[in-house]
Amino acid sequence: MNYKDYLKLKLKKFSKEDIIITNHAQEQAVFRGIALSEVMENIINPERLVFAGKEEAKSQSEEKFACYFAYSNTQCHCYVLVINQKCLVCTVIKINRRWQRKVEKYAKR
């Protein structure tokens, strides 16, 4: 199931101060050549968000999502976000191949 529209509404409520990027996500962004400012911009302004799949969160007060932000048919960023009062960025992945099939498989789970 695609939670894209639901997540877009939630993300638009956050400011830069509400976004927390974990050390792991920072390391992965540097390793994969993704600017943290770009990650923040995608979260604050989620116009590129094409798919959001809900995952199991650790507590009931949190929601966890795997989010896909598309740049083209072959360029995509995948972020794992945990949302409660703040938005926690757990990891950042850069996809440089056809990402649509990956999303389709994820949506069928």
Steps between C-alpha positions, in 0.01 A plus 500: 500500500629845410496751787638777277218753542468432873874548552515815285249665733700396806836609359378846400440574871869462588763773496876448471527510880258204526714273281762285672753317285663203674876444488440194282298705249769771496772243433295335225424836338870589488594151377233508227559861394170645621493851646326523838344828387336307215363243746357778717347674197336177379342450843381859546378526140397143404408572137734224375344238730358224278456214745486453877465155651412461865725280712474366852609759758650424840224675695137586438569874524725481192443442131776362278512540123725403210478800265603525136580844354531482120726717288455299178422145392845389610590746780329472836570554870356267761472623859381310804313747721358461850236755587366601839524866614821523296615343175793263549698406188636149566675432169554646155546294184574614144356281225658532155299241309138442415339545838136442397521120523646521848208718608247267334644201687496697826136602445392136458627398845 
